[in-house]
């Protein structure tokens, strides 16, 4: 879980995940959305892969990134549950019987 939150701590990586919500994108397409060097973007992609938030697939000379939303959901749910929050906490409280 800590790797996921480390990955999410950077605004560039959060934006990459937002872009990937729309569908798979190549490393080049993603990099074009940011005003940073390709090595910097490669480092961001590496952190996202290490956290298992994205899947990279070789397609010829390109690398296509896919969002692994289930990993993100599991990490966030685990975090919420670690504070005793979750489905039980979101249910409306019943009024005591009179």
C-alpha positions in Angstrom: 0.0 0.0 0.0 2.9 2.4 0.7 4.1 2.1 -2.8 0.7 3.1 -4.1 0.6 6.2 -1.9 4.2 7.1 -2.9 3.1 6.9 -6.5 0.0 9.0 -5.8 2.0 11.7 -3.9 3.2 13.3 -7.1 0.8 15.5 -9.2 2.4 14.3 -12.5 1.8 10.7 -11.7 -1.8 11.4 -10.6 -2.4 13.2 -13.9 -1.0 10.2 -15.8 -3.5 8.0 -14.0 -6.3 10.4 -14.9 -5.3 10.4 -18.5 -5.2 6.6 -18.5 -8.8 6.5 -17.2 -9.9 7.4 -20.7 -8.1 4.3 -22.1 -4.6 3.0 -22.9 -2.0 5.5 -24.2 1.6 5.3 -25.4 4.5 6.6 -23.4 4.9 9.3 -26.1 1.3 10.3 -26.0 1.5 10.6 -22.2 4.8 12.5 -22.3 3.4 15.0 -24.7 0.9 16.1 -22.1 3.7 17.3 -19.7 6.5 19.8 -19.9 9.2 17.5 -18.6 12.0 15.5 -20.2 11.5 12.0 -21.4 13.9 10.6 -18.7 11.8 12.3 -16.0 8.6 10.8 -17.5 10.3 7.4 -17.6 11.0 7.7 -13.9 7.4 8.5 -13.3 6.3 5.5 -15.3 8.7 3.3 -13.3 7.2 4.4 -10.0 3.7 3.7 -11.3 4.7 0.3 -12.6 6.4 -0.5 -9.3 3.2 0.4 -7.4 1.4 -1.9 -9.9 -1.0 0.9 -10.9 -0.2 0.6 -14.6 0.6 -2.2 -17.0 3.1 -1.6 -19.8 2.8 -3.5 -23.0 5.3 -3.4 -25.9 3.8 -2.6 -29.3 6.6 -2.4 -31.8 8.8 0.5 -30.8 6.1 1.9 -28.5 5.1 1.1 -24.9 1.4 1.3 -24.2 0.3 2.0 -20.7 -2.9 0.7 -19.2 -4.5 1.7 -15.9 -4.9 -1.0 -13.3 -7.9 0.6 -11.6 -8.5 -2.5 -9.4 -5.1 -2.0 -7.7 -5.9 1.6 -6.9 -9.4 0.7 -5.6 -8.0 -2.0 -3.4 -5.3 0.3 -1.9 -7.8 3.1 -1.2 -10.3 0.7 0.3 -7.6 -0.8 2.5 -6.6 2.6 3.6 -10.2 3.6 4.5 -10.8 0.3 6.3 -7.6 0.8 8.3 -9.3 3.8 10.0 -12.4 1.7 10.8 -14.4 3.3 8.0 -16.1 1.7 5.1 -19.4 0.2 4.1 -20.5 -0.1 7.7 -19.7 3.5 8.4 -21.7 4.7 5.4 -24.9 3.0 6.4 -27.4 5.3 8.0 -27.9 4.8 11.7 -31.2 3.3 12.8 -33.2 5.2 15.3 -33.6 3.4 18.6 -37.0 1.7 19.2 -39.4 3.7 21.3 
